[in-house]
Amino acid sequence: MLLIPCPYCGLRDESEFSNRGEVVVRPDPDAASDAQWVQYLYFRNNVRGWQSEYWVHTHGCQQLFVVRRHTLTQQIERPA
């Protein structure tokens, strides 16, 4: 069982959440090339190891927040 620390509701079971994918930096709309937009919209790093991800507390407070998760062990890094 994976427990995710919601910054608003505390530690909860993963069944209450939806993963929204890897955190990526949005390019500048006024300066980005088509290739940069394609990279932003369609490609992800898919790392083996620690990755920052967006999660939504779907069956709770409905808030979007960032969690660092190890993609192999599913370990969640607790915020300091």
Steps between C-alpha positions, in 0.01 A plus 500: 500500500636840398435789740516849352548807721238754394622842618139593583351177644800305626606143422243317285472179296595521131145398396390856586738656247556535126850530355527786248849418379850635513562863591623683190581865440265674257681687222457873451201537265655803328846352442461121468558324172270231364757238602496627860120478509507146363755402767287659775169350386594148394830387652592405856826381655354176643784473750600199708531650843382818671255712307282801588139441405170683515231328707135599560313401816202390291297346783590761757584872488534507115834683526790461255847466654847363426638175645846347454460127432753228423369334183644157580432463873190729516658664805371852568750761620347679794521878489728658762 
